Amino acid sequence: MSSLLESCKLMDQSSSALSTVAIASAALSCEAARANLSAFDLTDSGDGSVSKEDIGVSSDIKVLLNSSKLAVSSNKGDDKVNTDSFSKIPVVYGNVREAVKSLHSVIRVVSNSGEKLGGKVLHLCFELRNLGEDSLQRVRSNLGSVGVEGLKGIFEKECLSEESLRNGVKLAVEAGLEKDYVKLVKDVELVLRIVWKIVAWEAVSAFFVLEGVEFLNEKTGGKGGEFDGGNVKAEKKKKKKVLLGKGTSVIVEMIKDRLMSKGEGLEKIVEEFLSFLDPKSADFDGLLKKVKEILESNESRRIPKTPKGTRDFAKEQMTIRKKAFSIITKVFERHCATALDTPAFELKETLTGKYGEDSKLIYDLADQGGELCSLRYDLTVPFSRYVAMNGLTSFKRYHIDKVWRRDNPSKGRYREFYQCDFDIAGQYEKMGPDFEVVRILSEVLNALNIGDYEIKLNHRKLLDGVLEICGVPPAKFRTICSSIDKLDKQSFEQVKKEMVEEKGLSVETADKIGTFVKIRGPPLELLSKIMGGTEGSELLKHNASKEALGDLSILFDALYKSRCIDKVVFDLSLARGLDYYTGVIFEAAFKGGVQVGSIGAGGRYDNLIGNFGTKQVPAVGMSLGIERVLTIMEEKAQNQAVRATETQVLVAILGDKLAVAAELVSELWDVDIKAEYKVHKKVMKHIEYAIDSKIPWMVIVGERELNEGIVKLKNIETTTEEAIPRSNLVGELQQRLKLDP
């Protein structure tokens, strides 16, 4: 075991060094191919959809290529050079970094078994193969562009190929299956050596594309001619020196210094070059140290970051968010609700026990020696606490604010996000508030114009009836509901496995549940079918489910008359995992191209408010998954012009007189015209800013206009300009803005 551990430690060190040198080789290839750098424009979106290692690789490549005139930025250049071998670098190299870190973490625990070590080593082997194949593509591409004859022939003698990598991986897999972990490590060491050679050849081939002719001419004193295994032509004209990146230029100079005084002939130079990149050579540590220094100088490594699962919103995103919140508020106020705000944190005891299995996601605040508090998990429990605390018996309110959940971030799932809630508490006509909140959810989604969606609807008492009929013990109702709630993401077989193996149901009980939860369809038709079918006869014998079917009959009739039932689907698999639901439950799902999951949900919770006070106050509410809705809206807005501000007029002062700008723009602000000012000598700077910011009108004032007591009014769209008296400015603008659509 000790020898196996030592071998793994050596592999860990070598792989770690490879992951650094490979970045430098790839950066040189980017310049050799004049690659488009758009693949490296990765940022942390906060939802975990982009790996931190992928972002790190992209950042390191950009540091090495900073100020390069060869590799082009994402908004210019030829897309033909943005091939797979470059676009895959962040993911392929990021995966290697993750595999190396994973192996390193296991090695640190000496007690780990050979099986655990073997699993990590084999994982690394697969990722090394991917890196080798990716690098090999660029080697061949570089050799096709190199201006030095004979280099390709030297490479071909090495017999480096995808087949050699695959054979090495095959041997490692066989050793792993036989649990021969010593042989497994040796086989992976062989793959690692092959990948080292390929990465070294990537550096060699890229160097000769970038500097080969010039370097060989310099080495032969500018004479050119035959060159032991190669041929290079002396250049009559001195080529204009093309600037490499700040990082790659340092690496290239190190290579040139090393090769200039070593060996003659192309084969000898290549041999010396490959030796320089051999981890066993005396000079390798110096090269590795220099590359690390360059990468660690990366300023972005020191720039503060947002916590995991959170985001900043730029001006374009904020424009879309403000518009969405305005639309939602308008719908909520159309239904005569009152706005409410509650603290961002509550007493821990207020939140505890309200969210079932999700209670583990509550963010607890550090004990400061006083009350134990937690960040609010949703807006419903604080609303219920408010109603009980103030002794209210009826209250229709809306609340738009942030909530926090200690979840694992993933695409569309964050730790900090907004919720938009509408709730009705109090005694009303049967199913009246339930109808209204479903109608409100439909109105909001229609008003936001996101595209096609459906609202799945069920009844908690009906679901409880199904579970009782199927033989589920009452103590397991809530935990089985949590399993059923996963059916929108997992197959029934997966959910069945969880119910049987983890939650102790019999296979027969789980199968019987399956016959019910697979029922879904148009509300009125399906309800009629259930009431007259076999399933209905069982449900109608059960008091709670019979009551639920009666509630749904009233609700579906109201939704039909309200002309929004076409968006509703009666779905017996809908469970909603929260413990406090007691009646109707519903969930909206987007049916368009963007995969975002649930975009809104809600239901009836008649007992929650009573948990905080002396009297029970029934309530029903809905919550819009605004972050996911905004993802859809942002996707739709990608090809549309989004104005970050509502500026109507730009006051453009030609010169440096702030006082003139202050006087003019203040007159416009005083009459509620949305205006901003710029002070600059060049008129084109003002016009470019107005066009970029999509500002429709400009007021232009220079020395001549000041002397003549006029201003120039410019329409940006039509480009027409008109001189008007300075005293008429406000009136003229008010008139023109009134006429603008």
N, C-alpha and C positions, 0 to 999 in steps of 0.2 A: 504493500500500500504506500509506503514512504517513497519508493522509486517512482511509482505512478504519479504521486503528488508532485515530486520534483520535476518530472517531465511536463506535467501540466503547467507548472510555474514558468518553465522556460518557454512553453508555447504561448502562454499569456503575455510574457514580455515581448516575444517576437511579433505576435499578432498586433499588440498595441502599437509597436513601432511601425509595422506595416500600414496600419490604418492612418498614421500621420503622413508617411512618405507617399502613400498612394494618392492622397489629396494633392500633394505637390506635383506628382506626375500628371494627374488629371487636369490640373490648372495649366500646365505647360501644353497639354493636348488641346485645351480650349483655345489657346492662342495660336497654336499651329494650324488648327482648322478654322480659325476666325469664327468661333462658335457663338451662337446667340445665348445670352445669359438668362433668358426668361425662366428657365427651369430652376434657377437659384433664387427666385423672388419669393421665398417661403417666409411666412410670418406665423407667429403663434396666435391662432384665432381664439384661444382660451377654452375650446371645447374638446381638446385632445385629438382632433381629427388629423392633425399633422404631428408626427413624432418629433420630440425635442432633439433627437440625434440627427434627423433629416434636416432640421432647421440649422443645427450646429455645423453640419457638413456644408450646407449652402453658404452660410456666413463665412466659413473658412476659405472656401473657393473665392468668394468675392473680396476677401481681404488680400489674398495672393494676387488677384487680378485688378486691384484698385489702381486706377489711372491708366490701365492698358488701352492702347489704341488698336489692338487686334481683336480681342474678344468684345463683342458688341453688346450694348445694354438691351433690355427687353423691349424697348419701344422703337428700335431701329435695327436695320440689318436684314440679311436674307434668311428666311425661314428654312431654306434648304440645308443650312448647317446646324439646325437644331434637331439633330438625329437622336434616335433612341439611346445611342451610346453616351450622349451627353445628358439627355433629359432624365435618364434613370440614375445618374450619379447620386443625387441626394438620398434616394431610398436604398439603393444597393450598398452604398458606403455607410449610411446611417444604420442599416441592419447589422453590418459587421461590427460597428462600434457597440451596438447593444449586445451582440453575442459575446464580444470581448469582456464587456462589463459584467455580464451574467456569469461567465466563467470565472472571472476574478473574484466575484462575491462568494462563489462556492468554494474556491481554493482557500479563502481566508478562514473558512470553518474546517479545521483539520479533521473533525470527526465525520465529515461527509463520506458517504459510501462510494465505492468504485462505480456503482450504477449511476449515482447522481452526477459524478464527475464525467462519466462516459456520455451521459445525455447532453451535457453542456458542450463537451468537446465535439460531439457529432453535429449539434446545432451550428457551432462555429464552422465546421467543415462545409456544410451546405452554403453558408453565407460567403465563405472564402471562394468557393467555386463560382458563385454568382459574380463576385468582384473580379475574379480572374477572367471570366468570359467577357465581362463588360470592358475590361481594360484591353483584352486581346483585340476586340473590334477596333479600338482606337489605334493600337499598334499598327494594324494592317492599313488603316486609313492614312496614318502618318507616313508609312513607308511608300504608299502610293503617291505622296506629294513631295518626297524628299529629293533634293537636287544633287545628291551624292550617289554615284553608281557604286554598286558592290555591297551597300549596306543591307539590302534585302536578302542577298545571298548569305551573308553572315548570320542573319536572323534565322533563316530557314534551316541552317545546320543545328540550331538549338532544339528543333523538333517540338516546339511548344504548340499545343493545340487544345481545343475543347475536349477532344477525345482523351488526352492524357489527364485532364482534370476529372472527367467523368469516371475513368477507370480508377483513379485514386479514391474518389467518393464511394464507388462500388465496393472496393476492398474495405473501406472504413465501415460501411453499413453492414457488411457480412461479419466483420469482427464484433460489431455492436450486437448483432443478433445472437452471436455465439457467446456473448458476455465476456469476450477476451479483451479486457480494457487496456492491457499493455499493448497488444497488437493494434487496437483501435487508435491509440495515441500515436503510435509509430506511423500508421497509415495516414493520419491527419497531418503529421509533420511533413510527410512527402507532398501532400497537397499544398501545404503552406509554402514549401520550398519552390514548387512550380509557380505559385502565385507571386512570390517574391521576384522570380526571374521575369515574369510577364510585366509586373509593375516597373521593374528596372528597365526593361526594353521599351516600355511606354515613354519613360523619361528620355532614353537614348534617342528613340525615333523622333519625338517632339523636339528635342534639342537640335537635331540635325536639320529638321525642317526650318526652325527659327534661325539658327546660327551656323549651320554646317558649312556652307560655302565660304562665308566670311571667316569662320574660325580656321578652316583648313588653309585658306589663302594666307591668313595671318601666321599660321604655324610654318608654312613653307616660304615665308618672306614675300608673299604676294606673287609668286611665280606660277602657281597652279600646276597643271600637268599631271602625269601619272603619279599614283599614290598607293603603292603596295596593296593591291586588292580593291582599289577604288580609283575614281577619276574625278577631278574637279577642274573646272575652267576658270582661268584668271579673268576677273571682271575688268572691262575697260573703263566703265563708269562707276564711280563710287555711289552705291545706292544710298538713298536717304535712310538714316537710321530710324527704324520704327520702334516706338516706345513700348516696352513690355510693362507688365504690372509692377507695382512697387515691390511686391513679394517675390514674384517669379524672376525679376531682374537680379535680385540678390542671389537667388539659387543658381541662375545661369552663370553669374560671375564666379561663384564658388566652383562650379563645374569646370569652367574655362581655366581658372587658376590651377586646378588639379591636373588637367589634361595637357596644358601648354608645355610643361616640363617633363612629361612622361611619354616614353615610347614614340616610335615612328611607324607610319603605315596605319591604314584604316583599322585592320584587325586588332592591332596592338592598342590603338586609341579606344576602340569599343570594349576591349577586354579590361582596360584600365577604368573605363567609365562604369562597367558592370561591377567591378571590384569595389568602387567607391560606394555603390548602393548595396553592398553585401553586409548584412548585420555583423558578420564575423570579422570584417576588416577593421584595421586600427583607426581609420579616419571616419568611419561611419558615425560614431557618436557625435563628432563635431557637426556633421551635416544634420543629423536628427535634432540636435540642440538648437541649431540655427532656424530650422523649419518651425520648431515649437515656439521659439522666440517671436518669429513673425506672426504666427497664429495667435499667440497670447497678447500681442500688441493690439489685437482687434478691439477697437473701442466699444463695439456692441456687446462684448462680454462684460463690460463694466457698467453699461447702461442699465438703470433699474428696470425691472420687469413687473408686470401685473401678476398677482397670485393666480395659481392654477384655477381654471374654471371661471375666470372673470375677463372682462374686455374693456377697452376704451372705444369710444365711438367718434369717428371723424365727422367733419361737417356734413358730408354727403349723407352718411348714415343718420345723423341727427335730424336732417331735413325729412327723411322718410319716417323716422320715429315720431317726430312732432305731428306730422300729417296724420299718421295712424292714431295717435292718442286723441287728436282733435276729433276725428271721425267717430271713435269709440265713445268719447264723452258726449258727443251730440246725440248718439243713439240712446245712451243711458239717461240723459236728461229729457229726451222725448218721452220716456216712460216715467217721468216725474220722480226720479230718485234724488236723494240728498247725498252730497259728497261727505265722506268721513275719512279722517286720518287717525292712525293709532301708532304707538311707539314702535321703533324698529326692533326692540327686544321686549320680551315678556318675562314674567317670573317663570322659572323652569317648570314649576308645578302646574302652570296654566296649560302648557303644551304637552306635558307627559301623558302618555296613554291615549292620545287622540288619533294617532296615525298608524296603528297596527304595526306591521313589520317594518314600516318606513320610519318609525320613531328613532331608529339608530342614525338617521340622516340629520337629526336636529343638531345645529351648531350651538354647543354650550360655551358660554363666556367664562373666562377664568374667574375663580372665586377671589374677590377683592376684600374679603373679610366682612361682607354684608349679605345682601340677598343673592340667592343663586338664580341667575338669569340665562336665557337662551335667545338667540336671534329668531325672529318669527319664521316659521316654516311655510305658512300660507297666510291668507288674509281672512279666512273663514273663522278660525278659532278666535283671533283677536276681536272680530265682529261679534261673535257670540258672547265673549267675555264683556264687551262694552254694553250690549243689550241687557245682560243679567245685572251688571254692576249699576246701571242707571234705572233699573226697574221698568224698562220699556215693555209694552205688550204688543206693539206693532211698529215696524220700521222698514222703510224701503231705502236702501242705500247702495252707492257704488264707491269703489275704492281702487285706485290705480297706484301701485307702489312696488317697491322691491321686496323680495323674499330671499331666503338663503337656505341651501340644502348641501350637506356634506356628502355629495354624490361623487361618483367617478365621472369626470367630464368625458363626453363623447360628442359626436356630431349632433348639434341641436340640443345638447344637454349641458347646462352650466351650473355653477355653484351659487351664482348671484344672478337673479333675473327678475323681470317685472311680471306681475300678474294684474289682470284687469277683471275685477269681481263685481257682480251685481247680485244682491240678495234681498229677499222679501221675508220678513219675520212677522208672525201674527196669525190670528184666526181669520180666514177668508172662505169664500165659497169653495166647495170641494174641487180640487185640481186647478183652480184659477191661477194661483201663483206659479204652479208647475208649468202650465201652458205658457204663461208670459215669459218665464226665463228661457224656455226652449225657443220661443219666438224671438227673443232678444238676441240669443246666440246666432240665430239664422240671419237676423237683420244686420248684425255687426259684420258677419262674414261676407254678406252680399255687398254691404257698403264699402268694405275694404277692397272688393273687386280682385280677390286672389285667384279665382277660378273655381273649378268644380270641387265639391266636398260632400260628405254625408254625415248625418248625425245618428249614431247608433244609440238605441234607447232600450232600457230594460227596467225592471222593478226589483228592488232588493228583497221584498217579501216573496215575490215569485221565485227568485233564485233560492231563497231559504227553503221554500216549499219543495223545489226540485231536489235539493240536497237531502231533505228529510225523507222524501219519497224514495230516493236512491239508497237510503240507509246510512247516511253520514251522521255520526254522533254530533249533537248540538255544540259540544265543546270545540269541535273542529271546523265549524261553519266558516269562521273568519279566515283561518289559515288556508282552507280549501278555496275560498273566494280569491285569495291572493294568487293561488296557482292558476285558477281559471282566468284571472285577469291577464295572464301572459299569453293567451291564445291569439292575440293580434300580432305577436312577435314569434311564437313558437308553434310547431305542429301539435295536434292533440296527443300524438304518441309521446312527444317530449314532456308535455304537461302530465299525461297519465303516469309516466315513469316517476315524476316528482311526487305525485299524489300517493303512489303505491310504495316506492322505495324510501322516500324521505318523510312522508306524513302518515304512513301506516294504514292507508285504505286497502281494501281487498281489490283484486283485479276486477271482480264482478261489479263492485260498487263503482269503480272508476269507469268501466265500460258503460254502465247505465247512465252515469252523468254525461258521457259522450253522446248518447242518443238525444239528450235534451239540448246541450250547448251547441250542437251543430245546426240548430233551427234558427233561421234568419230570413227576413223578407219584408215586403211592403207591409206597413203596420195594420191597416184595416183588413186586408186579405188574410194575413197570417193570423191575426187575432181571431177572425171568424173560423179559420181552419182549426186552430187549437181548441176553441170552444166546442167544436163538433167532432174532434178526432179522439184517438186513443189517449194521447198525451193529455188532452184537455179533461177527459173523464177522470184521470188520476188527479190532476191539479184542482179540479172543482170539488173533489172530496176533501181537500185540505183547506182549512179556513183562511189561513194567511194568503195562500196563492189565489184562492177564489176572490178575496178582497182586492188583491193586486190586479187581477184581470179586470175587475169592475172599474178600478181607478184608470187603467190603461184605455178602456173603452171610452170613458168620458174625455180623457186627454186626446186620444186620436181623433175623436169627433171635432174637438175644438181646433186642433191643428189643421184638420181638413178644411173647416170653415175659414180658417185664417190664411189659407192658401200657402202654407209652408210645409205641408206633410210630404211633398215630393222629395224633400231632402232628408227625410227621416227613415231609418231602417230599424225594424223591431229585431233585436239580436239577443237571444238568450245566453250567449257566451259572455256578454258584457257584465263585469262584476264590480269594477272600481274597488281597489284594495283598501280604501280608507275605512276605518272602523265606524265612523259616526253616521254613515248613510242609513236611512231607515225606509225609504220609499223609492220614487222614481230616480233612476240614474241614467246619465247620458254622456256621450263622448263624441266630439267631432273629429273627423279625419280628412286630410287633404287628399284628393284623388288625382292631382296633377303630377308633373314630372319630378318635382323636387321631393325627395324622401325626407320627411321631417317628423313623422309619427303623429301623435295626438295634437290637435291645435285648439282644443277647448273641451271643457267637461263640467259636470256639476251633478246636482241631485238634491233630494230632500233629506234633511237631518232634523228630526223632530225632538230629539232628546239632548242635543249638544248644549243648547243654552241653559237648560235645566240643570246641567252639571255644575254650572257656576252660580246658580241662584236658588231661590225657594220655589219658583214656579216654572213650569214647562212652557216654552214659547215655540210653537212649530215654525220651521223655516225651510226655505228652498233657495238655492242659488246656483250661479254659473261662474266659471272662471275661464277667461280666454288665455290660451297659450301664446301670449303676444310675441315672445322671442322667436318662436317657430313661424308665426305668421309674418314677422318682419323678415325672416330669412327668405320666405317666398317673395315678398315685396321687393327686397333687394335684388333677388335673382331676376325678377321681371324688369327692374329699373336699370339693369346693366347696360342695355343698348339704348337707353333713353337719357336725354340731358336732364340732370338734376341740379336745380339751383340751390346752392348752400345758404343763400340769404334772400331776402325779399326786397333788396335795395331797388328803389324806383329811379333814383337820380344820383349821378356822380357829379360832384362839384369839382371841376378840374382847374386848378390854379397854375398858370404857366409862370414859374418863377419860384420865389422862396418866401412869399408873404402869407404867413399863417393867419394874421389878423383878418385878411380879406376872406380867406376860407371860412374862418370862424363866424364872421358876420353873415355870409351868404347861407351857409349850411344851417345856422341857428334859426334863420327866418323860415327855412323849410321844415325843420323839426317842430317849430312852434305851431305850424298848421297841420301837423301829423303826416307829413310826407316822409317816406322812408328814404333817407339820403345818407351818403358818406362823402368824404372829401379826400383829394390827393393833391399834394404840392410837389410839382416836378417841372423842370424847364422844358422837357420834350413832350410835345403834344401826342406823338405816337405812343408813348408809354401809357398815357391816360386812356387812349382809344383801345389799345391792346388789353388793358386791365378791364375796361368796360365790356369788351367782347368776351373775354375769358370768364368774367363773372356774370355774364348774361344780364347786364344792367341796361334797361331800354333807353334811358335818356342821359345826356351829358349837358352840363352847363360849363362852358369854356370861358375863362377870363384870363387875359394876358395884359401887358402894359397898355396896348392900344385900346382894348375894351375899357380899361379903367379910365383912360384919358377922355374917351368919347361918351362915357356914361351908359355903356351898353353891355350886354352879355350875349354869347352865342349859344343857341339852343340846338343840340344835335340829336337826331333820331338815329340810334345805332343800327336798327334793322334796315331802314331805307337809306341811310348815310346822308340824308338831307340836313342842311345847316341853315339856321335863320338867326339874324341879329335882331334882338328886341331891346327896348329900353330897360335899363336896370330896375327901374321902379315897377315895371310890369311883370317881373320874373315870377313871383308867387302866383299871381292870378293866371298867367299863361300856363304854368305847369299844372295847376289845379284843373284847368279846363282840359288840357291834353291827357292827363292821367285819367280823368273821368271818361274820356272817349276811348281809352285803351281797353281792349277786351280783358 
